C-alpha cells in the first residue's frame, strides 16, 4: 500500500472561489503521502488567480499551481502536455463541462467520481424552524443554477411557511438570481404522509447532503442508508460541514451515495497484492488449481501449474 505518485486537484473559480475545496482535497492527499500534488484553477476577471485559493494551496502544501480552468484543464491533467504533467488521479469539483470532460477522459487518469451539481435534501417534522429550513435550502441553491434543494415534510403548514421564508430571505442575498433559477428548475417542497415515507424517499434519492431537522435526530440514524453526509438536528446546518465540522465536504452526488463514500485518504492510496508460495506449498495446492482451471477450460492456466509439479 502506498500513496499515489501524482494527483491533480481542480479548484473552480468562475462564479465563486472555493479555498475550502483546496483544503478538503489536498489534506487527505497529504496524509496519504502522495508524492506530488498539482492544482489547476482558472483566472478571475482580472486575469489573475483568486488570492484566497492560492493562500489555501500554500497552506495545504500544493507543489505546483497551473492557471487554467474548465474542460481543457481536466484534459491537460489527464493527458499531460509539454508544461503540465500527467496525473495518476484527478479530484475536485466543477461545472457540467468539467464533469463531462472527466467522463470523456476516464481511463487516461483516475477520477474520484462523477461530480454533478450540488444538492441537499431536508427531512423535517413540525418541530423544525421554517426560517432555518429556507436558509439551508438556499445555502446549496446558491452554488449553481443546476443545484438541487428539496424539502420533504409531513407538515403542510411547515411547507407553506418555508416557501414564504424562501422569498423573504432571498431578497437580501448576493446570489439571488442563481438561487431563484436553481429553486425554480430543480428545487421542491414535498408534503408526504409520514416521516417514514420521508426517510424512504431520502434513501431512494441518496442525496449529497441530507439534513434531519427533528427534535430527536439520533433515533433516525439506523434508518438512513444512502447519503453523502448527514446533518442531525436543528443546529447542524450544511455549511457547518462545508467549513468546520471535520468530515470531508467532497461528497457523492446524483444518487451515487448508494455506492460511493465521501472523499478520504483511501482515495489517494493504491493497494497491490503480493503472493509468494514455496515449491512444496504449490505442489500441495496444485490439484485444486488445475481442477479449477480445467473446469473453466483454461488449459494454459492448468499447464502453468502442471509444469512446476513435474519439475
C-alpha positions in Angstrom: 0.0 0.0 0.0 1.4 3.4 -0.9 0.3 6.9 -1.8 -0.2 7.8 -5.5 2.7 9.3 -7.4 1.0 12.4 -8.6 -2.5 13.8 -8.0 -4.3 16.7 -9.8 -6.7 18.9 -7.9 -9.2 21.1 -9.8 -10.5 24.2 -8.0 -13.1 26.2 -9.8 -13.1 30.0 -9.7 -15.7 31.1 -12.1 -18.9 32.2 -10.3 -17.2 31.8 -6.9 -13.8 30.9 -5.4 -13.5 27.9 -3.1 -10.4 27.9 -0.9 -12.2 25.3 1.3 -12.2 22.9 -1.6 -8.4 23.2 -1.8 -8.1 22.1 1.8 -10.7 19.3 1.5 -9.0 17.7 -1.5 -5.3 18.3 -0.7 -5.2 17.4 3.0 -6.3 13.8 2.5 -3.7 13.5 -0.3 -1.0 14.8 2.0 -2.0 12.3 4.8 -1.8 9.5 2.2 1.8 10.7 1.3 1.1 11.5 -2.3 4.5 12.3 -3.8 3.4 15.4 -5.9 0.2 17.4 -5.8 -0.6 19.8 -8.7 -3.5 22.1 -8.8 -5.4 23.8 -11.6 -7.6 26.9 -11.1 -9.0 29.4 -13.6 -8.1 33.1 -13.7 -10.6 35.6 -12.4 -11.9 38.6 -14.2 -8.6 40.4 -13.8 -6.7 37.5 -15.4 -5.1 36.5 -12.1 -6.0 33.6 -9.8 -8.1 34.0 -6.7 -5.7 35.0 -3.9 -7.6 33.1 -1.3 -7.3 29.9 -3.4 -3.5 30.5 -3.7 -3.2 31.0 0.0 -5.1 27.8 0.8 -2.8 26.0 -1.7 0.3 27.3 0.0 -1.0 26.3 3.5 -2.0 22.8 2.3 1.3 22.2 0.6 0.4 22.1 -3.1 3.6 21.6 -5.1 2.6 23.4 -8.4 -0.3 25.6 -9.5 -1.5 26.0 -13.1 -3.6 28.9 -14.1 -6.2 27.1 -16.3 -9.8 26.1 -16.0 -12.7 24.2 -17.5 -12.7 21.1 -19.6 -9.3 22.0 -21.1 -7.7 21.9 -17.6 -9.2 18.5 -16.9 -7.8 17.3 -20.3 -4.3 18.7 -19.6 -4.1 17.0 -16.2 -5.4 13.7 -17.6 -3.2 13.5 -20.7 -0.3 15.8 -19.9 1.2 18.5 -22.0 4.7 20.0 -22.6 4.2 22.1 -19.5 1.5 20.2 -17.4 2.4 16.8 -16.0 0.0 13.9 -16.4 -1.6 12.9 -13.1 -2.5 9.5 -11.8 -5.7 10.7 -10.3 -7.9 13.8 -10.5 -10.2 15.2 -7.9 -12.1 18.4 -7.2 -15.5 20.0 -8.1 -16.6 21.7 -11.3 -19.5 22.6 -13.5 -21.2 20.3 -16.0 -18.5 20.9 -18.6 -15.8 19.8 -16.1 -17.9 16.7 -15.1 -18.4 15.8 -18.8 -14.7 16.1 -19.5 -13.9 13.7 -16.6 -16.3 11.2 -18.0 -14.9 11.5 -21.6 -11.3 11.1 -20.3 -11.9 8.2 -18.0 -9.0 5.8 -18.3 -6.4 8.4 -19.1 -6.4 9.1 -15.4 -8.4 8.0 -12.4 -11.2 10.2 -11.2 -12.7 10.3 -7.8 -16.3 10.0 -9.0 -18.7 11.8 -11.4 -19.3 15.1 -9.6 -22.6 16.7 -10.5 -24.3 19.9 -9.4 -24.6 20.3 -5.6 -27.8 19.0 -3.9 -29.5 19.0 -0.5 -32.5 17.1 0.8 -34.0 18.2 4.1 -36.3 15.9 6.1 -38.2 17.9 8.7 -41.1 17.5 11.0 -43.3 20.1 12.7 -40.6 20.9 15.3 -38.4 22.5 12.6 -38.0 26.2 12.0 -39.1 27.5 8.6 -36.5 30.2 8.8 -33.7 27.6 9.3 -35.1 25.4 6.5 -35.3 28.2 4.0 -31.8 29.3 4.8 -30.4 25.8 4.4 -32.1 25.2 1.1 -30.6 28.4 -0.3 -27.2 27.6 1.0 -27.0 24.9 -1.6 -29.1 26.6 -4.3 -26.6 29.5 -4.5 -23.8 27.1 -5.7 -25.1 26.6 -9.2 -28.1 27.3 -11.4 -28.4 23.5 -11.7 -28.1 22.8 -7.9 -31.0 20.9 -6.3 -32.6 21.9 -3.0 -35.6 19.9 -1.7 -37.6 19.8 1.5 -39.8 16.9 2.4 -42.1 17.0 5.4 -45.5 15.6 6.6 -46.4 19.1 7.8 -48.3 21.1 5.2 -48.1 24.2 7.5 -44.3 24.0 7.8 -44.0 23.5 4.0 -46.0 26.7 3.3 -44.1 28.8 5.9 -40.8 27.6 4.5 -41.8 28.8 1.0 -42.7 32.2 2.4 -39.3 32.3 4.2 -37.5 31.5 0.9 -38.9 34.5 -0.8 -38.3 36.8 2.2 -34.7 35.8 2.8 -33.8 35.6 -0.9 -34.2 39.4 -1.3 -31.1 40.2 0.7 -28.7 37.5 -0.6 -26.0 38.5 -3.1 -26.5 35.4 -5.4 -30.3 35.9 -5.6 -30.5 35.3 -9.3 -28.7 32.0 -9.1 -30.8 30.9 -6.1 -34.0 31.8 -7.8 -33.2 29.9 -11.0 -31.9 26.9 -9.1 -35.1 26.7 -7.0 -37.4 27.2 -10.0 -35.7 24.5 -12.1 -34.5 21.9 -9.6 -36.0 22.8 -6.2 -39.0 21.4 -4.5 -41.1 21.3 -1.3 -42.9 18.0 -0.9 -45.6 17.2 1.6 -45.7 13.5 2.4 -47.9 11.2 4.5 -45.4 10.4 7.3 -41.8 10.7 8.5 -41.3 7.1 7.5 -42.3 8.0 3.9 -39.8 10.9 4.0 -37.0 8.6 5.2 -37.8 6.1 2.4 -37.6 8.9 -0.1 -34.3 10.0 1.2 -32.8 6.5 0.9 -34.1 6.3 -2.7 -32.8 9.7 -3.7 -29.4 9.2 -2.0 -28.6 12.9 -1.7 -25.2 14.6 -1.4 -26.3 16.4 1.7 -29.1 15.2 4.0 -30.4 17.2 6.9 -32.6 15.6 9.5 -34.4 18.6 11.2 -36.3 17.0 14.1 -36.0 17.1 17.9 -34.8 13.5 18.1 -32.4 13.1 15.1 -30.4 10.2 16.7 -33.4 7.9 16.5 -33.2 8.1 12.7 -29.5 7.1 12.4 -30.1 3.3 11.8 -32.7 4.0 9.2 -30.6 6.3 6.9 -28.9 4.2 4.3 -27.9 6.5 1.5 -26.4 10.0 1.8 -23.1 11.6 1.3 -23.2 13.5 4.6 -26.0 13.6 7.2 -26.6 16.6 9.4 -28.5 15.9 12.6 -30.8 18.3 14.4 -31.8 21.9 14.2 -28.3 23.3 14.8 -26.2 21.3 12.4 -26.7 23.1 9.1 -25.0 22.0 5.9 -22.4 24.9 5.9 -21.1 23.5 9.2 -19.9 20.5 7.2 -18.6 22.7 4.3 -16.2 24.6 6.5 -15.7 23.5 10.1 -17.1 20.2 11.4 -14.3 17.9 10.2 -15.7 15.3 7.7 -14.8 15.9 4.1 -17.2 18.1 2.1 -16.3 16.3 -1.2 -19.3 14.0 -1.4 -21.0 11.7 -3.9 -23.8 13.4 -6.0 -26.5 12.4 -8.4 -27.6 9.4 -6.4 -24.1 7.9 -6.3 -24.2 7.9 -2.5 -25.8 4.5 -3.0 -22.3 3.1 -3.7 -19.8 5.9 -3.2 -18.5 7.4 0.1 -17.1 10.9 0.9 -13.5 11.7 -0.2 -10.9 10.3 2.2 -7.3 9.2 2.5 -8.3 5.9 0.9 -8.9 7.7 -2.4 -5.2 8.6 -2.7 -3.8 5.2 -1.8 -3.1 2.4 -4.2 -3.1 -1.2 -2.9 -1.4 -4.2 -4.5 -1.4 -7.8 -3.5 1.8 -9.8 -3.1 1.8 -13.6 -3.4 4.6 -16.0 -2.6 4.4 -19.8 -2.5 7.5 -22.1 -1.9 7.6 -25.1 -4.2 6.3 -27.6 -1.6 3.2 -25.4 -0.9 2.4 -25.0 -4.6 2.6 -28.8 -5.0 0.0 -29.2 -2.3 -2.3 -26.8 -3.9 -1.7 -27.9 -7.5 -4.5 -30.4 -7.9 -7.2 -27.9 -6.8 -5.8 -25.2 -9.0 -5.5 -27.5 -12.0 -9.1 -28.7 -11.4 -10.5 -25.2 -11.3 -8.5 -24.2 -14.5 -9.8 -27.3 -16.3 -13.4 -26.6 -15.2 -13.0 -23.2 -16.9 -11.3 -24.8 -19.9 -8.3 -22.6 -19.5 -5.7 -25.2 -20.3 -2.7 -22.8 -20.3 -3.6 -21.9 -16.7 -3.5 -25.5 -15.8 -0.3 -26.1 -17.7 1.5 -23.2 -15.8 0.9 -25.2 -12.6 1.5 -28.7 -14.1 5.0 -27.9 -15.5 6.1 -26.9 -12.0 4.6 -30.0 -10.4 6.5 -32.1 -12.8 9.8 -30.2 -12.5 
